[in-house]
Amino acid sequence: RSPSSRRRAVATLAVGRLDAEGARPLLRYLLQRGSPGEIHAAAIALGEAGDERDIHALAKAAKRYHWPVPAAAAYALSRLAERGLLRPHAARALLCELGRSREPYVRANVAVAMASMAAAPCDADGPNPLTWLGAQHATVVRAAAARWIHAALAAGHIDADAASSALVACAQDDVEAGVRALCESPMPTAMRERVPTDLYPHAADGTTPLRNRLLAVRFGSGAVRVSEG
């Protein structure tokens, strides 16, 4: 109820750390009726407190609101997938549509969700990890695409020859060492439950806290959380 939108957003994130069963009703209400800042925070919080019933509301928020809500919604979906709460057949079409976004962080989070479900590439001109592994895509997208390819390959959900060729080429030629390493060998499966962590970002001087700025935090799974510092 604070008049400060920043405080309301922080409070929304805090609610997401409380008992999930009690937090869900408020987070769902804010996702649909809150201010843009509250919607952004509620989406992130639902990644930890929500369940499969939230996927359509998250996708709707991603389409309806401007940046950074789409990134937050995609992050939430990636966390739901990592937590094993998404059924591949039910969620794949929704993620394929969301992955048409041009935003790298949205695409990276979609790829992480797809990797967690070992999903096949999308149909027609939809999101495809073989395409996303190309040099024209951002580093975060290529890294997440490599994980997606490995997972789909292990599950037999992608053309084996095309996937193997793409991974070999990436391991040899990608400009980023981290991406080359991921193409050569997949990272271990991400933990389904992530321990809450407090981050304190500072400016280049190492002492001045960064405030009122959007920060992108990349996790070992490849997911990217965009939130305000």
Sine and cosine of phi, psi and omega as CSV:
sin_phi,cos_phi,sin_psi,cos_psi,sin_omega,cos_omega
0.00,0.00,0.03,1.00,0.00,-1.00
-0.89,0.46,0.58,-0.82,0.08,-1.00
-0.94,0.35,-0.25,0.97,0.01,-1.00
-0.99,0.10,0.86,-0.51,0.01,-1.00
-0.90,0.43,-0.55,0.84,0.02,-1.00
-0.90,0.43,-0.70,0.71,0.01,-1.00
-0.90,0.43,-0.61,0.79,0.02,-1.00
-0.90,0.43,-0.63,0.78,0.02,-1.00
-0.91,0.41,-0.69,0.72,0.03,-1.00
-0.89,0.45,-0.66,0.75,0.03,-1.00
-0.89,0.45,-0.60,0.80,0.03,-1.00
-0.89,0.45,-0.69,0.73,0.05,-1.00
-0.89,0.46,-0.62,0.79,0.00,-1.00
-0.91,0.42,-0.63,0.78,0.03,-1.00
-0.86,0.51,-0.60,0.80,0.00,-1.00
-0.90,0.44,-0.30,0.96,0.03,-1.00
-1.00,-0.02,-0.10,1.00,0.03,-1.00
-0.99,0.14,-0.10,-1.00,0.03,-1.00
-0.80,0.60,0.85,-0.52,-0.12,-0.99
-0.85,0.53,-0.67,0.74,-0.05,-1.00
-0.87,0.48,-0.62,0.78,0.01,-1.00
-0.99,0.17,-0.43,0.90,-0.06,-1.00
-0.99,0.16,-0.52,0.85,-0.13,-0.99
-0.82,0.58,-0.73,0.68,-0.04,-1.00
-0.84,0.54,-0.69,0.73,0.00,-1.00
-0.93,0.37,-0.68,0.73,0.00,-1.00
-0.89,0.46,-0.64,0.77,0.03,-1.00
-0.92,0.39,-0.61,0.79,0.05,-1.00
-0.89,0.45,-0.73,0.69,-0.02,-1.00
-0.92,0.40,-0.56,0.83,0.02,-1.00
-0.89,0.46,-0.51,0.86,-0.04,-1.00
-0.99,-0.11,-0.49,0.87,-0.15,-0.99
-0.81,-0.59,0.00,1.00,-0.06,-1.00
-0.98,0.18,0.04,-1.00,0.12,-0.99
-0.96,0.29,0.24,-0.97,0.01,-1.00
-0.80,0.59,-0.64,0.77,0.03,-1.00
-0.91,0.41,-0.63,0.78,0.03,-1.00
-0.94,0.34,-0.60,0.80,0.03,-1.00
-0.90,0.44,-0.70,0.72,0.03,-1.00
-0.86,0.51,-0.74,0.67,-0.01,-1.00
-0.92,0.39,-0.64,0.77,-0.01,-1.00
-0.90,0.44,-0.62,0.78,0.03,-1.00
-0.87,0.49,-0.74,0.68,0.02,-1.00
-0.87,0.50,-0.72,0.69,-0.04,-1.00
-0.89,0.46,-0.58,0.82,0.00,-1.00
-0.93,0.36,-0.33,0.94,0.10,-1.00
-0.88,0.48,-0.50,0.87,0.01,-1.00
-0.98,-0.17,-0.54,0.84,-0.10,-0.99
-0.97,-0.23,-0.27,0.96,-0.10,-1.00
-1.00,0.08,-0.13,-0.99,0.05,-1.00
-0.51,-0.86,-0.19,-0.98,-0.12,-0.99
-0.88,0.48,-0.38,0.92,0.01,-1.00
-0.92,0.40,-0.24,0.97,-0.06,-1.00
-1.00,-0.06,-0.10,1.00,-0.17,-0.99
-0.91,0.42,-0.62,0.79,-0.04,-1.00
-0.95,0.32,-0.62,0.79,0.04,-1.00
-0.92,0.40,-0.61,0.79,0.04,-1.00
-0.91,0.41,-0.69,0.72,0.02,-1.00
-0.90,0.44,-0.62,0.78,0.02,-1.00
-0.90,0.43,-0.66,0.75,0.03,-1.00
-0.90,0.44,-0.62,0.78,0.00,-1.00
-0.89,0.46,-0.58,0.82,0.00,-1.00
-0.98,0.18,-0.54,0.84,-0.16,-0.99
-0.99,0.11,-0.53,0.85,-0.14,-0.99
-0.93,-0.38,0.39,-0.92,-0.02,-1.00
-0.99,0.14,0.12,-0.99,0.05,-1.00
-0.78,0.62,0.66,-0.75,0.15,0.99
-0.99,-0.17,0.26,0.97,-0.02,-1.00
-0.84,0.54,-0.69,0.72,0.02,-1.00
-0.85,0.53,-0.62,0.79,0.02,-1.00
-0.92,0.40,-0.64,0.77,0.01,-1.00
-0.92,0.40,-0.67,0.74,0.01,-1.00
-0.91,0.42,-0.67,0.74,0.03,-1.00
-0.91,0.41,-0.62,0.79,0.05,-1.00
-0.88,0.47,-0.71,0.71,0.01,-1.00
-0.86,0.51,-0.67,0.74,0.01,-1.00
-0.91,0.41,-0.60,0.80,0.04,-1.00
-0.90,0.43,-0.62,0.78,0.02,-1.00
-0.93,0.36,-0.63,0.77,0.05,-1.00
-0.88,0.47,-0.63,0.78,0.04,-1.00
-0.92,0.38,-0.68,0.73,0.02,-1.00
-0.88,0.47,-0.54,0.84,0.01,-1.00
-0.99,0.14,0.04,1.00,0.05,-1.00
0.96,0.27,0.43,0.90,-0.09,-1.00
-0.98,-0.21,0.00,1.00,0.00,-1.00
-0.95,-0.31,0.72,-0.69,0.11,-0.99
-1.00,0.05,0.84,-0.55,-0.08,-1.00
-0.77,0.64,-0.71,0.70,-0.07,-1.00
-0.92,0.38,-0.52,0.85,-0.02,-1.00
-0.99,0.15,-0.55,0.84,-0.13,-0.99
-0.99,-0.11,-0.37,0.93,-0.14,-0.99
-0.87,0.50,-0.73,0.69,-0.03,-1.00
-0.88,0.48,-0.65,0.76,0.00,-1.00
-0.90,0.43,-0.68,0.73,0.01,-1.00
-0.93,0.35,-0.57,0.82,0.05,-1.00
-0.88,0.47,-0.65,0.76,0.02,-1.00
-0.93,0.37,-0.70,0.71,0.00,-1.00
-0.90,0.44,-0.57,0.82,-0.03,-1.00
-0.94,0.35,-0.10,0.99,0.08,-1.00
-0.96,0.27,-0.14,0.99,0.05,-1.00
-0.85,0.52,0.49,-0.87,0.06,-1.00
-1.00,0.04,-0.12,0.99,-0.05,-1.00
-0.97,0.25,0.83,-0.55,-0.04,-1.00
-0.85,0.53,-0.65,0.76,-0.05,-1.00
-0.94,0.35,-0.55,0.83,0.08,-1.00
-0.90,0.43,-0.74,0.68,-0.01,-1.00
-0.89,0.46,-0.67,0.74,0.00,-1.00
-0.87,0.49,-0.70,0.72,-0.01,-1.00
-0.92,0.39,-0.59,0.81,0.08,-1.00
-0.89,0.46,-0.69,0.72,0.01,-1.00
-0.89,0.46,-0.62,0.79,0.04,-1.00
-0.90,0.45,-0.69,0.73,0.03,-1.00
-0.88,0.47,-0.69,0.72,0.00,-1.00
-0.90,0.44,-0.65,0.76,0.03,-1.00
-0.90,0.44,-0.64,0.77,-0.01,-1.00
-0.90,0.44,-0.49,0.87,0.02,-1.00
-0.99,-0.12,-0.02,1.00,-0.07,-1.00
0.80,0.60,0.67,0.75,-0.10,-1.00
-0.98,0.21,0.45,-0.89,0.08,-1.00
-0.96,0.27,0.37,-0.93,0.10,-1.00
-0.84,0.54,0.41,-0.91,0.00,-1.00
-0.95,0.31,0.30,-0.95,-0.05,-1.00
-0.97,0.23,0.32,-0.95,0.10,-1.00
0.78,0.62,-0.82,-0.57,-0.06,-1.00
-0.99,-0.13,0.35,0.94,0.01,-1.00
-0.97,0.24,0.01,-1.00,-0.01,-1.00
-0.79,0.61,0.74,-0.68,-0.02,-1.00
-0.61,-0.80,0.84,-0.54,-0.05,-1.00
-0.89,0.45,-0.45,0.89,0.04,-1.00
-0.91,0.41,-0.59,0.80,0.06,-1.00
-0.96,0.27,-0.68,0.73,-0.04,-1.00
-0.92,0.38,-0.25,0.97,0.04,-1.00
-0.98,0.19,-0.10,0.99,-0.03,-1.00
-0.93,0.38,0.42,-0.91,-0.09,-1.00
-0.90,0.44,-0.35,0.94,-0.03,-1.00
-0.97,0.26,-0.18,0.98,-0.03,-1.00
-0.99,-0.11,0.42,-0.91,-0.04,-1.00
-0.90,0.44,0.38,-0.93,-0.03,-1.00
-0.84,0.55,-0.70,0.72,-0.02,-1.00
-0.89,0.46,-0.56,0.83,0.01,-1.00
-0.95,0.32,-0.70,0.72,0.00,-1.00
-0.89,0.45,-0.66,0.75,-0.01,-1.00
-0.89,0.46,-0.71,0.70,0.01,-1.00
-0.93,0.37,-0.58,0.82,0.03,-1.00
-0.90,0.44,-0.61,0.79,0.03,-1.00
-0.88,0.47,-0.67,0.74,0.05,-1.00
-0.89,0.45,-0.66,0.75,0.01,-1.00
-0.89,0.46,-0.71,0.71,-0.01,-1.00
-0.88,0.48,-0.73,0.68,0.01,-1.00
-0.85,0.53,-0.70,0.71,-0.04,-1.00
-0.92,0.39,-0.71,0.70,0.00,-1.00
-0.92,0.40,-0.59,0.81,0.02,-1.00
-0.91,0.42,-0.70,0.71,0.01,-1.00
-0.89,0.45,-0.53,0.85,-0.02,-1.00
-1.00,0.02,-0.07,1.00,-0.04,-1.00
0.95,0.30,0.48,0.88,-0.06,-1.00
-0.96,-0.27,0.27,0.96,0.00,-1.00
-0.52,-0.85,0.47,-0.88,0.02,-1.00
-0.85,0.53,0.89,-0.46,-0.14,-0.99
-0.90,0.44,-0.68,0.73,-0.04,-1.00
-0.91,0.40,-0.71,0.70,-0.01,-1.00
-0.90,0.43,-0.66,0.75,-0.01,-1.00
-0.91,0.41,-0.72,0.69,-0.01,-1.00
-0.89,0.46,-0.67,0.74,0.01,-1.00
-0.90,0.45,-0.67,0.74,0.00,-1.00
-0.90,0.43,-0.66,0.75,-0.01,-1.00
-0.92,0.38,-0.65,0.76,0.02,-1.00
-0.90,0.44,-0.72,0.70,0.01,-1.00
-0.88,0.47,-0.67,0.74,0.02,-1.00
-0.90,0.44,-0.69,0.72,-0.02,-1.00
-0.89,0.46,-0.42,0.91,-0.01,-1.00
-1.00,-0.07,-0.56,0.83,-0.25,-0.97
-0.89,-0.46,-0.28,0.96,-0.07,-1.00
-0.87,0.49,0.60,-0.80,-0.07,-1.00
-0.96,0.28,-0.32,0.95,-0.02,-1.00
-0.98,-0.20,0.80,-0.60,-0.02,-1.00
-0.87,0.49,-0.61,0.79,-0.01,-1.00
-0.90,0.44,-0.63,0.78,0.03,-1.00
-0.94,0.35,-0.66,0.75,0.05,-1.00
-0.84,0.54,-0.66,0.75,0.00,-1.00
-0.90,0.43,-0.64,0.77,0.00,-1.00
-0.93,0.37,-0.58,0.81,0.03,-1.00
-0.93,0.36,-0.56,0.83,-0.01,-1.00
-0.96,0.28,-0.62,0.78,-0.04,-1.00
-0.49,-0.87,0.77,-0.64,-0.02,-1.00
-0.94,0.34,0.47,-0.88,0.10,-0.99
-0.95,0.32,0.43,-0.90,0.10,-1.00
-0.86,0.51,0.44,-0.90,0.02,-1.00
-0.83,0.56,0.73,-0.69,-0.04,-1.00
-0.91,0.41,0.49,-0.87,0.08,-1.00
-0.90,0.43,0.68,-0.73,-0.01,-1.00
-0.94,0.35,-0.56,0.83,0.01,-1.00
-0.93,-0.36,0.80,-0.61,-0.04,-1.00
-0.97,-0.25,0.77,-0.64,0.00,-1.00
-0.94,0.35,0.79,-0.62,0.02,-1.00
-0.83,0.55,0.69,-0.72,-0.04,-1.00
-0.76,-0.65,0.71,-0.70,0.08,-1.00
-1.00,-0.05,0.82,-0.58,0.00,-1.00
-0.93,-0.36,0.66,-0.75,0.00,-1.00
-0.82,-0.57,1.00,0.04,-0.04,-1.00
-0.97,0.26,0.62,-0.78,0.01,-1.00
-0.80,-0.59,0.39,-0.92,0.06,-1.00
-0.94,0.34,-0.01,-1.00,-0.07,-1.00
-0.87,0.50,-0.40,0.92,0.00,-1.00
-0.97,0.26,-0.17,0.99,0.05,-1.00
0.99,0.17,0.00,1.00,-0.04,-1.00
-0.79,-0.61,-0.52,0.86,-0.04,-1.00
-0.98,0.18,0.89,-0.46,0.01,-1.00
-0.91,0.41,0.65,-0.76,0.09,-1.00
-0.99,0.11,0.85,-0.53,-0.02,-1.00
-0.82,-0.58,0.48,-0.88,0.07,-1.00
0.84,0.55,0.61,0.79,0.07,-1.00
-0.74,-0.68,0.55,-0.83,0.06,-1.00
-0.99,0.15,0.75,-0.66,-0.01,-1.00
-0.85,-0.52,0.65,-0.76,0.05,-1.00
-0.96,-0.26,0.87,-0.49,0.02,-1.00
-0.95,-0.31,0.87,-0.49,0.01,-1.00
-0.99,-0.11,0.73,-0.68,0.01,-1.00
-0.98,-0.21,0.24,-0.97,-0.03,-1.00
-0.87,0.50,-0.44,0.90,0.01,-1.00
-0.96,0.28,-0.25,0.97,-0.10,-1.00
0.98,-0.19,-0.20,0.98,0.03,-1.00
-0.93,0.38,0.50,-0.86,-0.01,-1.00
-0.81,-0.58,0.85,-0.53,0.06,-1.00
-0.97,-0.23,0.87,-0.49,0.04,-1.00
-0.98,-0.21,0.91,-0.42,-0.01,-1.00
-0.57,-0.82,0.20,-0.98,-0.10,-1.00
-1.00,0.08,0.71,-0.71,0.03,-1.00
-1.00,0.06,0.00,0.00,0.00,0.00
